[in-house]
Amino acid sequence: MKTRGLKFLLTCASFLVFLIFSGTASATTWDMPTPYPDKTFHTQNISQFAADVEKATGGELKIKIHSAGSLFKHPEIKNAIRGGQVPIGEFFLSLLSNENAVFGADSQPFLATNYADAEKLWTAQKPIVEKLLDAQGLMPLFAVPWPPQGLYTKKAINKVEDLKGIKFRAYNATLEAFANLVGAAPTQVEVPDIPQAFATGRVEAMITSPSTGANSKAWDYISYYTDIQAWLPKNIVVVNKRAFRKLDQQTQQAVLTAAAAAEQRGWKMSKKETAEKTAILKENGVNIVTPSPELMEGLKKAGAEMLKDWEKSAGAEGAALLKAYQN
């Protein structure tokens, strides 16, 4: 009797272990790098996206967010996804401008300067971006814009000539070209490094969103925010196609549904962010300045020159994009 009882207990224990490990084996965890800190609204949005996916799949697919460049640095994220080091990630779309000019359409100065135009531009840009990324084994899930970009400086800027010689933070090839065109000296600086870059004198000015300015406590190192509304660049969330295809059809659909919701939510969050973060800048002593007509004339002139160069480099794909956008 004792032997039979012991066998029964061992059988039950083995069955319990089987259930535990079979359940664990069926669950999948995706590591997801993003270059932005937890308090950034983009990171908050993808955190909700991850929660939506986990809920919809009953925990079968979990997405672990690695924020602030903690897993991969910003320039490394896209290739990390492409190479299968991680299955999914978020990065700044126009960071890929050196690969193809179409990736940087949303960072062209003064091409789309409000949310309605930014949405039209994404509608025109998206099919081309999908095609380009597909050739690299990648699939875009959703894209969300930053608020309109403003000019942060230590001194008042009344005309383009006031920017000459200023050390200027750049975060992509387009902004680097823009800085050179207006006579500034561009320096590549990622978001987490902005305060230190200003503190050490590496940069003296930047064009970025109210979000980045408020989150990095810009009032500690600048005095003026000039609301030039230069462009609305986007972050994009991309998945490795091989990793996506390994999911069953139901899980794939859960990811796509959560992604569609994240895009809609993210655009609304961006609009809300613009007003809230601009108010925070003002509350902390930053001078919120309406740009002078002279400054805007000079900036738009530089933007028009850049758009001509962009059209040449973007070729037929760029021409098709602009035609779709303008129509």
Buried (B, 14 or more C-beta within 10 A) or exposed (E): EEEEEEEEEEEEEEEEEEEEEEEEEEEBEBBBBBBBBEEBBBBBBBBBBBEBBBEBBEEBBBBEBBBBBEBBEBBBBBEBBBEEBBBBBBBBBBBBBEEBBBBBBBBBBBBBBEBEBBEBBBEBBBEBBEEBBEEBBBBBBBBBBBBBBBBBBEEEBEBBEBBEEBBBBBBBBBBBBBBBBBBBBBBBBBBBBBBEBBEEEBBBBBBBBBBBBBBBEBBEBBBBBBBBBBBBBBBBBBBBBEBBEEBEEEBBEBBBEBBEBBBEBBBEBBEEBBEBBBEBBBEEEBEBBEBBEEBBEBBBBBBEBBBEEBBEEBEEBBEBBBEBBEE
